């Protein structure tokens, strides 16, 4: 089945530690996105990428980094500079052949501080 | 800039009654509008979208939404609610006329359907 796989489902971070969240898609989509979800705040865009080897900052990029070396993969690193990383992180992808295509979402990674 | 407002944190409705979840938007150009649903500890699932054409859009699971340009609204509706419709619903917008390809989401509305 085609879809988006996020791993791990749960992740714990220690103080001063960087952690990387994985996102893989087999939908052959060009565009990929990372969102952060906090209670009562909806989804906020962290980074997005419309093509391999290119990405743009979203609304809350500080303390995060990404790479897009392969079309299928868009990992997100939560760095020690992100002082409040506890949240539910969602990865999404969409086809760019038509800009009106809906985004497909993975099932998320829940990150907590130890 | 593009933005979305969902004025109700929670909507309660009895099973079998019609439901409405409200959404208003703001864009500088023309909007693409979307509704998504989220079940606990899951990602978002696409319900329906408005791009152009008919103002009444039909989507998955019996949901529909009405686009109203003068009121800048895109309310989600269903004629007869089911207990299984209980979930978190998000409205999202993309401005057709800007370079930003990412969606802007509302804060979400929790729908509770009582048996």
Interface residues (C-beta under 8 A of the other chain):
Chain A: X4 X6 X31 X33 X35 X40 X41 X42 X43 X44 X45 X48 X50 X58 X90 X92 X96 X99 X100 X102 X103 X104 X105 X106 X107 X108 X110
Chain B: X6 X9 X32 X34 X36 X41 X42 X43 X44 X45 X46 X49 X51 X90 X94 X96 X101 X102 X103 X104 X105 X106 X107 X108
